[in-house]
C-alpha cells in the first residue's frame, strides 16, 4: 500500500492556486552592539548600586517591535524600523568573595533597514465564522518580519555614575515592563551597567499573493499510528538504548557528522 501511495505522489495531477506569503526582499546582518546601557527597576537598582562587580550570565530577546513605512520618492521600497528589547541576566557581587545575587535588567537597540516590498492597493475582507462578523485587513503595506537568534554577551562592565549624571531612562512599553518587578526610571542610579552584544538577524519583506503550483496528490499518511498501551514495560521496550549517553562522541565524530561531505553513517 505504501509503495502505491509513493508512486501516486510522483504523478502530476493538476495546477492549483494557493494563497501564500511571497518574500520580495530580505537582508541579513551581523551587528556588534557596543556599550548598551542596561536599565533596572527600582527593585533591582539598589542591588547594582551596592555591587563592586557584575558578570553577564545570558541575554534573551524579550520582544521586537517593527514599523513599516513607505520610502518617499522611491516607489515600492519601505523602511523598517526595528526595536529590540533584551533581558540581561547578571550576577551582582557585593564583595569579591560574596555569593552573587541574580539580577535582570533591560537593554534596547534600534535599527532601520530599507527593503523592496512592491506595491499594493487592496483591502481584504474575511468573515469571522465564530460570530458572523467581518474583519478587514489593509494590504497596502507589506509585512515585515525579523528572525533573530539569542544574542551573545561579549562584554559587561560596571561604572560609577558622575556626580551630575543625567539619567535618561528608556521608554518601556507595558508589554515589556510587565516582565519585570518594580518600575523603571523612578530611582536615580549611583552605578550603571553596560554590555556589548553580538546579534545575528534576517529581515524579510513579504506580501500575501496567489500563486499557481503543481499538485501531485493529497498528503496521505503512509504509516500506521502506534497503538498506545497502558503497560509501562511495553512502552519502555520501544525506547532505543541511549548509547551516546554511555559513550560520548569524540570531537572527530562531531565534526564528521556536521560535514555533508564526510563519509560517516549512522551505522559507523
C-alpha positions as a LaTeX table, in Angstrom:
\begin{tabular}{lrrr}
\hline
Residue & $x$ (\AA) & $y$ (\AA) & $z$ (\AA) \\
\hline
Unk1 & 0.00 & 0.00 & 0.00 \\
Unk2 & 2.79 & 2.43 & 0.92 \\
Unk3 & 4.53 & 1.71 & $-2.41$ \\
Unk4 & 1.38 & 2.61 & $-4.38$ \\
Unk5 & 0.99 & 5.87 & $-2.42$ \\
Unk6 & 4.58 & 6.87 & $-3.17$ \\
Unk7 & 4.08 & 6.15 & $-6.87$ \\
Unk8 & 0.93 & 8.29 & $-6.98$ \\
Unk9 & 2.71 & 11.11 & $-5.15$ \\
Unk10 & 5.21 & 11.39 & $-8.01$ \\
Unk11 & 2.48 & 11.82 & $-10.62$ \\
Unk12 & 1.49 & 15.37 & $-11.58$ \\
Unk13 & $-2.27$ & 15.80 & $-11.15$ \\
Unk14 & $-3.15$ & 19.46 & $-11.66$ \\
Unk15 & $-2.10$ & 23.07 & $-11.12$ \\
Unk16 & $-3.74$ & 24.61 & $-8.06$ \\
Unk17 & $-3.91$ & 28.18 & $-6.79$ \\
Unk18 & $-2.85$ & 28.86 & $-3.21$ \\
Unk19 & $-2.63$ & 31.97 & $-1.06$ \\
Unk20 & 0.93 & 32.32 & 0.27 \\
Unk21 & 3.35 & 34.91 & 1.58 \\
Unk22 & 5.89 & 35.75 & $-1.10$ \\
Unk23 & 9.20 & 37.22 & 0.09 \\
Unk24 & 10.06 & 40.17 & $-2.15$ \\
Unk25 & 13.27 & 41.21 & $-0.42$ \\
Unk26 & 15.44 & 40.21 & 2.54 \\
Unk27 & 18.74 & 41.04 & 4.17 \\
Unk28 & 20.95 & 39.62 & 6.90 \\
Unk29 & 23.05 & 41.49 & 9.44 \\
Unk30 & 25.81 & 40.75 & 11.90 \\
Unk31 & 25.76 & 43.60 & 14.44 \\
Unk32 & 28.17 & 44.26 & 17.29 \\
Unk33 & 26.24 & 46.40 & 19.77 \\
Unk34 & 28.82 & 48.19 & 21.89 \\
Unk35 & 28.13 & 49.63 & 25.34 \\
Unk36 & 24.37 & 49.23 & 25.53 \\
Unk37 & 23.16 & 50.66 & 28.82 \\
Unk38 & 21.23 & 48.24 & 30.99 \\
Unk39 & 18.22 & 49.76 & 32.75 \\
Unk40 & 16.96 & 48.47 & 36.08 \\
Unk41 & 13.76 & 48.87 & 38.05 \\
Unk42 & 13.56 & 50.47 & 41.49 \\
Unk43 & 13.76 & 46.93 & 42.91 \\
Unk44 & 16.97 & 45.90 & 41.13 \\
Unk45 & 18.86 & 49.23 & 41.04 \\
Unk46 & 19.80 & 49.19 & 44.78 \\
Unk47 & 21.50 & 45.81 & 44.23 \\
Unk48 & 23.56 & 47.26 & 41.38 \\
Unk49 & 24.44 & 50.37 & 43.42 \\
Unk50 & 25.88 & 48.21 & 46.22 \\
Unk51 & 27.86 & 45.94 & 43.88 \\
Unk52 & 31.58 & 46.01 & 43.18 \\
Unk53 & 31.40 & 43.77 & 40.12 \\
Unk54 & 28.87 & 42.23 & 37.76 \\
Unk55 & 29.04 & 39.31 & 35.35 \\
Unk56 & 26.72 & 38.65 & 32.46 \\
Unk57 & 25.13 & 35.19 & 32.58 \\
Unk58 & 23.00 & 35.34 & 29.44 \\
Unk59 & 20.94 & 37.67 & 27.27 \\
Unk60 & 17.48 & 36.88 & 25.95 \\
Unk61 & 15.35 & 38.67 & 23.36 \\
Unk62 & 12.20 & 39.68 & 25.16 \\
Unk63 & 10.38 & 41.35 & 22.26 \\
Unk64 & 10.91 & 43.01 & 18.89 \\
Unk65 & 8.77 & 45.87 & 17.59 \\
Unk66 & 8.60 & 46.57 & 13.84 \\
Unk67 & 7.15 & 49.54 & 11.97 \\
Unk68 & 6.90 & 49.72 & 8.17 \\
Unk69 & 6.67 & 53.00 & 6.23 \\
Unk70 & 6.99 & 53.73 & 2.50 \\
Unk71 & 10.14 & 55.48 & 1.34 \\
Unk72 & 9.40 & 58.87 & $-0.24$ \\
Unk73 & 10.26 & 59.26 & $-3.95$ \\
Unk74 & 11.22 & 55.60 & $-4.21$ \\
Unk75 & 8.12 & 53.61 & $-5.07$ \\
Unk76 & 8.00 & 50.02 & $-3.93$ \\
Unk77 & 10.64 & 50.49 & $-1.21$ \\
Unk78 & 9.89 & 50.60 & 2.51 \\
Unk79 & 11.81 & 51.44 & 5.64 \\
Unk80 & 11.57 & 49.01 & 8.52 \\
Unk81 & 12.21 & 50.45 & 11.97 \\
Unk82 & 13.19 & 47.63 & 14.33 \\
Unk83 & 13.46 & 47.97 & 18.10 \\
Unk84 & 14.91 & 45.08 & 20.10 \\
Unk85 & 14.26 & 44.62 & 23.81 \\
Unk86 & 16.81 & 42.43 & 25.60 \\
Unk87 & 16.59 & 40.91 & 29.05 \\
Unk88 & 20.09 & 40.91 & 30.52 \\
Unk89 & 20.68 & 38.36 & 33.27 \\
Unk90 & 23.52 & 39.35 & 35.61 \\
Unk91 & 25.29 & 38.12 & 38.70 \\
Unk92 & 25.96 & 41.05 & 41.04 \\
Unk93 & 28.77 & 40.78 & 43.63 \\
Unk94 & 28.71 & 42.99 & 46.73 \\
Unk95 & 32.30 & 41.92 & 47.51 \\
Unk96 & 34.96 & 39.85 & 45.71 \\
Unk97 & 34.23 & 36.76 & 47.83 \\
Unk98 & 30.47 & 37.14 & 48.30 \\
Unk99 & 27.78 & 34.91 & 46.86 \\
Unk100 & 26.40 & 36.61 & 43.73 \\
Unk101 & 22.86 & 37.97 & 43.61 \\
Unk102 & 20.96 & 37.29 & 40.37 \\
Unk103 & 19.63 & 40.49 & 38.78 \\
Unk104 & 17.95 & 41.14 & 35.46 \\
Unk105 & 17.78 & 44.39 & 33.55 \\
Unk106 & 16.61 & 45.76 & 30.24 \\
Unk107 & 18.65 & 46.86 & 27.22 \\
Unk108 & 17.34 & 48.18 & 23.91 \\
Unk109 & 18.66 & 48.64 & 20.39 \\
Unk110 & 17.06 & 50.25 & 17.34 \\
Unk111 & 17.99 & 49.98 & 13.68 \\
Unk112 & 16.47 & 50.79 & 10.29 \\
Unk113 & 16.68 & 48.84 & 7.03 \\
Unk114 & 15.23 & 49.61 & 3.59 \\
Unk115 & 13.81 & 46.76 & 1.53 \\
Unk116 & 11.77 & 46.34 & $-1.61$ \\
Unk117 & 8.18 & 45.31 & $-0.93$ \\
Unk118 & 6.44 & 46.01 & $-4.26$ \\
Unk119 & 3.16 & 47.92 & $-4.39$ \\
Unk120 & $-0.38$ & 47.03 & $-3.44$ \\
Unk121 & $-3.67$ & 48.86 & $-3.12$ \\
Unk122 & $-6.20$ & 46.33 & $-1.93$ \\
Unk123 & $-8.24$ & 45.68 & 1.17 \\
Unk124 & $-9.01$ & 42.11 & 2.13 \\
Unk125 & $-12.30$ & 41.28 & 3.84 \\
Unk126 & $-12.72$ & 37.97 & 5.64 \\
Unk127 & $-15.53$ & 36.54 & 7.75 \\
Unk128 & $-15.25$ & 35.54 & 11.35 \\
Unk129 & $-17.20$ & 32.30 & 11.34 \\
Unk130 & $-17.47$ & 32.25 & 15.13 \\
Unk131 & $-19.67$ & 35.32 & 15.39 \\
Unk132 & $-20.54$ & 36.11 & 11.76 \\
Unk133 & $-18.61$ & 39.38 & 11.87 \\
Unk134 & $-16.49$ & 40.75 & 9.06 \\
Unk135 & $-12.90$ & 41.85 & 9.55 \\
Unk136 & $-10.83$ & 43.90 & 7.15 \\
Unk137 & $-7.08$ & 43.90 & 6.57 \\
Unk138 & $-5.33$ & 46.75 & 4.77 \\
Unk139 & $-2.79$ & 45.19 & 2.42 \\
Unk140 & $-1.28$ & 48.42 & 1.09 \\
Unk141 & 1.82 & 47.85 & 3.22 \\
Unk142 & 3.89 & 44.68 & 3.01 \\
Unk143 & 4.56 & 42.60 & 6.07 \\
Unk144 & 7.97 & 42.82 & 7.69 \\
Unk145 & 9.39 & 40.03 & 9.81 \\
Unk146 & 12.68 & 39.54 & 11.59 \\
Unk147 & 14.42 & 36.30 & 12.50 \\
Unk148 & 16.97 & 36.52 & 15.26 \\
Unk149 & 18.96 & 34.11 & 17.41 \\
Unk150 & 19.71 & 34.72 & 21.07 \\
Unk151 & 22.44 & 37.37 & 21.25 \\
Unk152 & 25.96 & 36.71 & 22.51 \\
Unk153 & 27.17 & 38.71 & 25.50 \\
Unk154 & 30.68 & 39.80 & 24.52 \\
Unk155 & 31.49 & 42.19 & 27.40 \\
Unk156 & 29.99 & 43.62 & 30.56 \\
Unk157 & 31.19 & 46.45 & 32.80 \\
Unk158 & 30.06 & 48.30 & 35.91 \\
Unk159 & 30.75 & 52.04 & 36.13 \\
Unk160 & 30.24 & 54.81 & 38.67 \\
Unk161 & 27.78 & 57.49 & 37.60 \\
Unk162 & 29.24 & 61.03 & 37.58 \\
Unk163 & 28.07 & 63.48 & 40.21 \\
Unk164 & 25.96 & 65.43 & 37.74 \\
Unk165 & 24.91 & 62.37 & 35.79 \\
Unk166 & 21.69 & 62.86 & 33.83 \\
Unk167 & 19.77 & 59.61 & 33.90 \\
Unk168 & 17.77 & 59.27 & 30.71 \\
Unk169 & 15.50 & 56.28 & 31.10 \\
Unk170 & 14.21 & 54.33 & 28.14 \\
Unk171 & 10.54 & 54.43 & 27.26 \\
Unk172 & 9.41 & 50.93 & 28.19 \\
Unk173 & 6.12 & 49.69 & 26.65 \\
Unk174 & 3.69 & 47.93 & 29.01 \\
Unk175 & 4.13 & 44.68 & 27.05 \\
Unk176 & 7.80 & 44.74 & 28.10 \\
Unk177 & 7.70 & 46.28 & 31.59 \\
Unk178 & 5.21 & 43.68 & 32.81 \\
Unk179 & 8.04 & 41.10 & 32.76 \\
Unk180 & 9.99 & 42.95 & 35.48 \\
Unk181 & 9.39 & 43.54 & 39.16 \\
Unk182 & 9.10 & 47.22 & 40.02 \\
Unk183 & 9.09 & 50.31 & 37.83 \\
Unk184 & 11.69 & 51.83 & 35.53 \\
Unk185 & 13.05 & 55.34 & 35.90 \\
Unk186 & 11.90 & 56.02 & 39.46 \\
Unk187 & 15.33 & 55.83 & 41.14 \\
Unk188 & 18.45 & 57.81 & 40.25 \\
Unk189 & 21.30 & 55.29 & 39.79 \\
Unk190 & 24.68 & 55.53 & 41.52 \\
Unk191 & 26.14 & 52.91 & 39.20 \\
Unk192 & 25.41 & 51.84 & 35.65 \\
Unk193 & 25.96 & 48.63 & 33.71 \\
Unk194 & 26.95 & 48.49 & 30.03 \\
Unk195 & 27.02 & 45.37 & 27.86 \\
Unk196 & 28.35 & 44.60 & 24.39 \\
Unk197 & 26.26 & 42.14 & 22.40 \\
Unk198 & 26.68 & 40.19 & 19.19 \\
Unk199 & 23.48 & 39.94 & 17.18 \\
Unk200 & 22.56 & 37.96 & 14.04 \\
Unk201 & 19.34 & 38.90 & 12.23 \\
Unk202 & 17.46 & 38.27 & 9.00 \\
Unk203 & 14.82 & 40.80 & 7.94 \\
Unk204 & 12.23 & 39.84 & 5.32 \\
Unk205 & 9.58 & 41.79 & 3.40 \\
Unk206 & 6.62 & 39.79 & 2.14 \\
Unk207 & 3.14 & 40.14 & 0.69 \\
Unk208 & 0.21 & 37.78 & 0.51 \\
Unk209 & $-0.14$ & 36.66 & $-3.12$ \\
Unk210 & $-1.98$ & 33.99 & $-5.10$ \\
Unk211 & 0.42 & 31.52 & $-6.67$ \\
Unk212 & $-0.05$ & 28.61 & $-9.06$ \\
Unk213 & 1.76 & 25.46 & $-8.00$ \\
Unk214 & 1.77 & 21.86 & $-9.29$ \\
Unk215 & $-0.23$ & 19.41 & $-7.21$ \\
Unk216 & 0.76 & 15.76 & $-7.14$ \\
Unk217 & $-1.60$ & 14.26 & $-4.60$ \\
Unk218 & $-3.07$ & 14.73 & $-1.17$ \\
Unk219 & $-0.79$ & 14.19 & 1.80 \\
Unk220 & $-1.97$ & 10.73 & 2.77 \\
Unk221 & $-0.02$ & 9.19 & 5.68 \\
Unk222 & 1.97 & 6.15 & 4.59 \\
Unk223 & 2.32 & 4.53 & 8.01 \\
Unk224 & 0.01 & 3.37 & 10.73 \\
Unk225 & $-0.22$ & 5.02 & 14.15 \\
Unk226 & 1.45 & 3.23 & 17.03 \\
Unk227 & $-1.16$ & 1.76 & 19.31 \\
Unk228 & $-0.98$ & 3.22 & 22.80 \\
Unk229 & $-0.53$ & 0.81 & 25.65 \\
Unk230 & $-1.03$ & 1.11 & 29.38 \\
Unk231 & 1.82 & $-1.31$ & 30.08 \\
Unk232 & 4.85 & 0.82 & 31.10 \\
Unk233 & 7.27 & $-2.05$ & 30.46 \\
Unk234 & 5.95 & $-2.48$ & 26.93 \\
Unk235 & 6.44 & 1.24 & 26.33 \\
Unk236 & 9.96 & 1.08 & 27.78 \\
Unk237 & 10.91 & $-1.71$ & 25.35 \\
Unk238 & 10.25 & 0.60 & 22.40 \\
Unk239 & 12.74 & 3.21 & 23.59 \\
Unk240 & 16.09 & 3.00 & 21.83 \\
Unk241 & 19.06 & 2.27 & 24.03 \\
Unk242 & 20.90 & 5.57 & 24.76 \\
Unk243 & 24.34 & 4.50 & 23.58 \\
Unk244 & 25.67 & 8.07 & 23.30 \\
Unk245 & 24.92 & 8.70 & 26.97 \\
Unk246 & 27.36 & 5.93 & 27.94 \\
Unk247 & 29.89 & 6.60 & 25.19 \\
Unk248 & 30.06 & 10.37 & 24.50 \\
Unk249 & 31.03 & 11.21 & 20.90 \\
Unk250 & 34.58 & 12.29 & 20.12 \\
Unk251 & 35.44 & 15.63 & 18.54 \\
Unk252 & 36.20 & 13.87 & 15.24 \\
Unk253 & 32.77 & 12.21 & 15.31 \\
Unk254 & 31.00 & 15.54 & 15.87 \\
Unk255 & 32.90 & 17.27 & 13.07 \\
Unk256 & 32.29 & 14.34 & 10.80 \\
Unk257 & 28.54 & 14.26 & 11.43 \\
Unk258 & 28.28 & 18.01 & 10.79 \\
Unk259 & 30.03 & 17.79 & 7.41 \\
Unk260 & 27.87 & 16.55 & 4.50 \\
Unk261 & 30.97 & 15.52 & 2.56 \\
Unk262 & 32.28 & 13.26 & 5.28 \\
Unk263 & 31.73 & 9.59 & 4.65 \\
Unk264 & 30.26 & 8.81 & 8.06 \\
Unk265 & 26.98 & 7.00 & 8.53 \\
Unk266 & 24.76 & 6.32 & 11.48 \\
Unk267 & 25.96 & 2.74 & 11.46 \\
Unk268 & 29.64 & 3.72 & 11.96 \\
\hline
\end{tabular}
